[in-house]
Amino acid sequence: MVDLAAQYNDISSEIDEAIHSVIKSTAFIKGQDVQYFEKELSEFLAAKHVIACANGTDALQLALMALGLEPGDEVVTPAFSYIAAAEACALLGLKPILVDVSKKTFNIDAEEIESKLTEKTKCIIPVHLFGQSCEMDAIMHISEKYDIPVIEDSAQAIGATYTSEGRTRSLGTFGDIATLSFFPSKNLGCYGDGGALICQDDALAHKIRLLANHGQDKKYHHELIGLNSRLDSIQAAILRVKLRHLDDYTNKRRTAASIYHEQLRSMNEIILPAEMTNSKHVYHQYTIRVLNDKRDGLKQELYEKGIASTIYYPIAIHKQRAYSHFVESDYRLGRSEELSKEVLSLPMHSHLRTDAIEYICSVIRNYLN
Ligand SMILES: Cc1ncc(COP(=O)(O)O)c(C=O)c1O
């Protein structure tokens, strides 16, 4: 699905130098690279604060803790998504309210959000799935109308933008807090685990920083009950190098997507990913929908031809055994359930060659014709 070796080969001298410099400094934890990375990323996003942490799941948990949510509070989040947002809620004793998504964009449906609000709703977590923005105007309108904070899960959408009232901004700068993951296969990935939170409010940023560091303001003075959630210096040094290449990587992903579009355009049994006009899609995934129950057969055919493909996500969250107690047994979210049977993500990364895409598409065409 990704070719991290090809990407490394291109920038190996920069990466090796960055890693060696941390090793020589021995500042493995909270070294300078972490602060530099936070600053450089905040400039890249035009965000006021970036707080690095250990991974994207911790980032979600820290965001919920920073907003002061309490057990029993409800958090509205999509059912067709990665598990992390619902998991962070469940771990804190919060109730994830799982709502349906748009089949066109795969993203949470703003109308569905509004229909699921109750007096207990204390947060909305839209997930910018596969690299494309949710409908942030509509979501922020709901947030303001009902005074409910928003945490943008931007793990899959670093570098993506959204245009609101003529102004284009990075995703992650709309909500009260946003979260990022630097898992190796992410558009900006490190060589291990990493994550970050983004926010514009000084007091909230200070609280997040404390929470991520055992709740301590000063060493051994604990103001809050927190977590140990750190980005280590080697990962920060790697991310600093890769951040310099991120725009180039995004452009390459978008070019790969346009070649897929061109090659698969005329297929009746495939629905191609739709790009919203007011958002820049960064194609963390290139996810097609395969109709007429042909998805699994196509996946197998690709596998036999040596082509990787992945089903993100095979089971909607309200259908997961561990989460079934959050919903009634007859709870149905038709679009999420249908998508889990239709979606197939094709290889997508910054070093995907045109001839590889052409080969993948020829296998798809031959199978479906
Ligand atoms: C949408 C989304 N949110 C959160 C996460 C969690 O990130 P991490 O794996 O760094 O904990 C991921 C990672 O796959 C993700 O895709």
Ligand as a Chemical Component Dictionary entry (heavy atoms), coordinates in Angstrom:
data_LIG
# 
_chem_comp.id                   LIG 
_chem_comp.type                 NON-POLYMER 
_chem_comp.pdbx_formal_charge   0 
_chem_comp.three_letter_code    LIG 
# 
loop_
_chem_comp_atom.comp_id 
_chem_comp_atom.atom_id 
_chem_comp_atom.alt_atom_id 
_chem_comp_atom.type_symbol 
_chem_comp_atom.charge 
_chem_comp_atom.model_Cartn_x 
_chem_comp_atom.model_Cartn_y 
_chem_comp_atom.model_Cartn_z 
_chem_comp_atom.pdbx_ordinal 
LIG C1 C1 C 0 -8.483 8.653 11.634 1  
LIG C2 C2 C 0 -7.466 8.175 12.620 2  
LIG N1 N1 N 0 -7.531 8.621 13.888 3  
LIG C3 C3 C 0 -6.634 8.251 14.816 4  
LIG C4 C4 C 0 -5.635 7.373 14.515 5  
LIG C5 C5 C 0 -4.726 6.923 15.598 6  
LIG O1 O1 O 0 -3.397 7.213 15.375 7  
LIG P1 P1 P 0 -2.235 6.337 16.047 8  
LIG O2 O2 O 0 -2.154 5.063 15.286 9  
LIG O3 O3 O 0 -1.039 7.199 15.858 10 
LIG O4 O4 O 0 -2.586 6.142 17.466 11 
LIG C6 C6 C 0 -5.496 6.898 13.205 12 
LIG C7 C7 C 0 -4.412 5.974 12.864 13 
LIG O5 O5 O 0 -4.489 5.095 12.079 14 
LIG C8 C8 C 0 -6.452 7.303 12.236 15 
LIG O6 O6 O 0 -6.391 6.871 10.983 16 
# 
loop_
_chem_comp_bond.comp_id 
_chem_comp_bond.atom_id_1 
_chem_comp_bond.atom_id_2 
_chem_comp_bond.value_order 
_chem_comp_bond.pdbx_ordinal 
LIG C1 C2 SING 1  
LIG C2 N1 SING 2  
LIG C2 C8 DOUB 3  
LIG N1 C3 DOUB 4  
LIG C3 C4 SING 5  
LIG C4 C5 SING 6  
LIG C4 C6 DOUB 7  
LIG C5 O1 SING 8  
LIG O1 P1 SING 9  
LIG P1 O2 DOUB 10 
LIG P1 O3 SING 11 
LIG P1 O4 SING 12 
LIG C6 C7 SING 13 
LIG C6 C8 SING 14 
LIG C7 O5 DOUB 15 
LIG C8 O6 SING 16 
# 
